Amino acid sequence: MPQEFWANAVYSLIPTIVLGLVFWLILRSVIHADRRERAVAARIEAEERARIGLPPRS
């Protein structure tokens, strides 16, 4: 009886843990992509400001 209880407990927690990990990975990749996109946009803006002779943003 105790082995069945622990097996059922593990089998019922595995899908929750797996879905949580998938959600975490997706959210992490979205946040990292946003960070990279903002860095590229800032670099492009700095290049354009330098090209037209404006001072860099602080």
Backbone as a ProteinNet text record, in pm:
[ID]
protein_1_A
[PRIMARY]
MPQEFWANAVYSLIPTIVLGLVFWLILRSVIHADRRERAVAARIEAEERARIGLPPRS
[TERTIARY]
81.6	0	85.3	188.2	266.9	336.4	381.5	447.3	349.8	225.5	124.5	98.4	95.6	71.3	180.8	306.6	417.2	425.9	396.2	395	286.8	169.5	62	98.5	163	202.9	304.3	402.3	504.5	442	359	296.9	202.6	144.9	56.6	135	256.2	337.3	420.9	456.3	541.8	482.1	355.2	302.3	304.9	277.6	280.4	420.9	518.2	657.4	703.4	669.2	709.7	645.6	518.8	452.3	510	543	605.7	740.8	820.2	950.5	935.1	839.4	815.8	773.7	682.3	638.3	755.7	841	956.1	1052.6	1078.2	1168.6	1113.8	984.6	923.7	931.5	897	901.6	1043.7	1139	1280.3	1328.5	1290.2	1333.5	1269.7	1146.1	1080.9	1151.3	1185.8	1252.6	1391.4	1465.1	1598.2	1589.6	1491.6	1474.7	1442.9	1359.6	1326.3	1450	1531.6	1654.1	1749.1	1766	1853.4	1798.3	1667.4	1606.2	1623.8	1607.9	1627.7	1772.4	1868.1	2009.2	2041.5	1987.3	2011	1946.1	1825.1	1756.9	1834.2	1889.3	1967.7	2095.4	2157.9	2279.7	2249	2140.1	2101.8	2067.8	1996.2	1961.5	2087.5	2184.4	2308.8	2384.6	2386.6	2453	2384.9	2252.3	2178	2196.2	2197.4	2218.9	2358.9	2458.2	2594.4	2604.8	2531	2536.2	2481.6	2376.4	2318.5	2374.1	2466.4	2536.8	2471.8	2380.8	2318.5	2403.4	2397.7	2473.7	2411	2491.7	2435.8	2341.5	2246.1	2152.6	2222.6	2183.1	2244.9	2169.2
-121	0	126.6	140.7	264.1	286.9	178	197	254.1	208.8	260.7	408.4	445.8	586	675	636.4	719.5	719.7	607.6	602.6	694.4	692.4	781.9	927.9	955.3	1092.9	1142.2	1059.6	1098.2	1114.7	1019.9	1026.8	1146.3	1191.6	1307.4	1438.5	1437.4	1559.9	1580.3	1473.5	1483.9	1575.8	1562.1	1652.8	1799.7	1826.1	1963.1	2020.3	1943.1	1988.7	2010.7	1919.1	1931.5	2055.1	2076.3	2194.5	2322.4	2320.8	2436.9	2467.7	2364.1	2384.4	2437.6	2384.7	2433.5	2579.5	2614.5	2753.2	2843.5	2799.6	2877.7	2899.8	2794.8	2807.5	2903.7	2896.3	2987.4	3130.7	3153.6	3288.9	3342.9	3257.7	3298.3	3337.7	3260.4	3292.7	3422.5	3449.4	3574.9	3693	3680.6	3789.6	3814.2	3708.1	3724.8	3784.1	3744.2	3800.4	3949.2	3987.1	4128.5	4207.8	4153.1	4220.2	4240.8	4136.3	4147.8	4248.7	4248.4	4341.2	4485.4	4510.5	4646.4	4690.9	4600.8	4635.5	4670.8	4593.7	4621.9	4753.9	4778.9	4904.2	5023	5010.4	5119.8	5144.2	5036	5051.6	5120.6	5080.9	5142.8	5289.4	5320.1	5459.7	5542.7	5487.1	5559.5	5584.5	5485.1	5504.1	5610.7	5611.9	5712.4	5852.3	5862.8	5994.1	6045.4	5956.2	5997.3	6036.1	5965.3	5992.9	6131.9	6175.6	6307	6416	6381.9	6482.5	6519.7	6439.8	6468.9	6408.7	6467.1	6409.8	6276.7	6188.5	6059.3	6079.4	5990.1	5996.1	5949	6006.1	5966	5855.7
0	0	0	84.4	81.4	-52.4	-119.8	-248.6	-351.1	-348	-440.4	-414.2	-287.7	-253.6	-309.7	-289	-336.6	-488.4	-550.4	-697.2	-752.1	-693.9	-737.6	-713.6	-601.5	-572.7	-674.8	-706.8	-805.3	-942.5	-983.6	-1115.9	-1129	-1022.1	-1030.9	-1026.4	-973.8	-970.3	-1096.6	-1164.8	-1282.8	-1390.1	-1430.1	-1533.5	-1490.8	-1365.9	-1316.6	-1322.9	-1283.7	-1286	-1430.2	-1518.7	-1659.4	-1722.2	-1700.7	-1756.1	-1696.4	-1569.9	-1507.8	-1569.8	-1596.1	-1660.7	-1803.2	-1877.5	-2014.2	-2010.4	-1921.3	-1908.1	-1871.6	-1778.6	-1737.3	-1853	-1931.4	-2045.5	-2150.6	-2177.7	-2275.1	-2225.3	-2101.4	-2045.4	-2043.3	-2009.2	-2007	-2145.7	-2247.3	-2383	-2432	-2394.3	-2432.7	-2367.1	-2240.6	-2169.6	-2227.7	-2257.6	-2316	-2456.2	-2534.6	-2668.7	-2659.7	-2564.4	-2546.9	-2507.5	-2419.8	-2376.3	-2494.3	-2576.3	-2693.9	-2793.9	-2815	-2909	-2862.3	-2733.2	-2681.3	-2696	-2675.9	-2690.4	-2835.6	-2929	-3070.7	-3109.2	-3062.5	-3094.3	-3037.5	-2918.2	-2858.9	-2938.3	-2984.4	-3064.4	-3196.8	-3261.6	-3388.4	-3366.5	-3259	-3230.8	-3206.3	-3133.8	-3108	-3238	-3326.5	-3455.4	-3537.8	-3538.8	-3615.2	-3557.3	-3424.7	-3362.6	-3394.6	-3394.2	-3426.9	-3574	-3658.9	-3802	-3834.1	-3765.4	-3794.7	-3704.2	-3618.5	-3538.3	-3407.6	-3356.5	-3226.8	-3116	-2997.3	-2884.2	-2841.8	-2785.5	-2738.5	-2621.6	-2612	-2498.2	-2373.1	-2261.6	-2134.4	-2067.6
[MASK]
++++++++++++++++++++++++++++++++++++++++++++++++++++++++++

